Amino acid sequence: MRNPVSVGFKAPQQHVAYERVLRLWQEGEEMAEFTHSWLFDHLDPVGAAPGGGAPGAGDPAGCLEAWTLLAALAARTSRLRLGVLVTANTLREPAVLAAMVSTVDHISGGRLDFGLGAGWHEAEHRARGLRLPPPGERLARWAEACGLIRRLCAGEEVDFEGRYYRLRGVRLAPATVQRPCPPFVLGATGVRALAVVARHADVWNTAAGLPGFAARLAALRAHCEAQGRDPGTLAVSAQIPVDFAAPAAVRATAERFVAAGASHLVFELPTPWPVDALERLRREVVQRLSVDIQTQKSLLKRTDERSDLVNPRSS
């Protein structure tokens, strides 16, 4: 029997004031259908989802930085799991990022899911004098960073001389609340990137849409088997853009993802989102899905069973 599907929302923090983001997340706290909540990791606005557009009245242009905002939201919420989907590895050094992960995990009381990707947005790197390596190097850096961050979060003292990163006697103190560390949610699409996911992730997140999803999932499972890992220990998360003008299409996409193997659904809101965005998402999409949804009550019941999702294996 298939386990209930977990449902969350992603609210890209572009063209919105902090107060609007906080209000949305606190509304989500009151809706049992939503069990996780996400920001994105960009320093400049990116293409708006359907229904999004320019800043609304009283909202600033631009983006709020993800991890400082996440810390603020963690302090003002108590139920939702939370994270950044996904953090760009190229914007922060692994040892510094590990300290941020631990800090937010403590602020949230152990509710952090750690999203990490290789990084991709060339323009925002170039504008700030940050180097965006070519794709092959980017993947290798990401893989190296995954191993380092996992070791640091587990409380290990790390001496490391890698191809890209060097650490000398670094210990993360305090270590993360979740032991040995928060769930790693890795975002990837390409075949080579999926090999990194198979090695390091607890959850694979895809934002690439339904076309090609089955083939990518098959490739990921093949990578797991080649590495001696049971593919069943890796959960699958799918991002789905929300178009409030076409809720039936959003539902159909979500149901097709679940039928193809996704166990976590992340509905990405347009920005700036409507005042009643989460209520409409719940009423017009989530409550009308023809799949079994994991509510907060069932999530709490499963807390002690979470070890099969949180770090099913060490790296």
Stockholm file with secondary structure:
# STOCKHOLM 1.0

chainA/1-315         MRNPVSVGFKAPQQHVAYERVLRLWQEGEEMAEFTHSWLFDHLDPVGAAPGGGAPGAGDPAGCLEAWTLLAALAARTSRLRLGVLVTANTLREPAVLAAMVSTVDHISGGRLDFGLGAGWHEAEHRARGLRLPPPGERLARWAEACGLIRRLCAGEEVDFEGRYYRLRGVRLAPATVQRPCPPFVLGATGVRALAVVARHADVWNTAAGLPGFAARLAALRAHCEAQGRDPGTLAVSAQIPVDFAAPAAVRATAERFVAAGASHLVFELPTPWPVDALERLRREVVQRLSVDIQTQKSLLKRTDERSDLVNPRSS
#=GR chainA/1-315 SS CCCCBEEEEECCCBSCCHHHHHHHHHHHHTCTTEEEEEECCCSSCCCCCTTCCSCCTTCCSSBCCHHHHHHHHHHTCSSSEEEETTEEGGGSCHHHHHHHHHHHHHHTTSCBCEEEECCCCHHHHHHTTCCCCCHHHHHHHHHHHHHHHHHHHTTCCEEEECSSCEEEEECCSSCCSSSSCCCEEEECCSHHHHHHHHHHCSEEEECSCSTTHHHHHHHHHHHHHHTTCCGGGSEEEEEEECCTTCHHHHHHHHHHHHHHTCCEEEEECCSSCCTTHHHHHHHHTGGGCSSCBCCHHHHHHTGGGGGGTSCSSCC
#=GC SS_cons         CCCCBEEEEECCCBSCCHHHHHHHHHHHHTCTTEEEEEECCCSSCCCCCTTCCSCCTTCCSSBCCHHHHHHHHHHTCSSSEEEETTEEGGGSCHHHHHHHHHHHHHHTTSCBCEEEECCCCHHHHHHTTCCCCCHHHHHHHHHHHHHHHHHHHTTCCEEEECSSCEEEEECCSSCCSSSSCCCEEEECCSHHHHHHHHHHCSEEEECSCSTTHHHHHHHHHHHHHHTTCCGGGSEEEEEEECCTTCHHHHHHHHHHHHHHTCCEEEEECCSSCCTTHHHHHHHHTGGGCSSCBCCHHHHHHTGGGGGGTSCSSCC
//
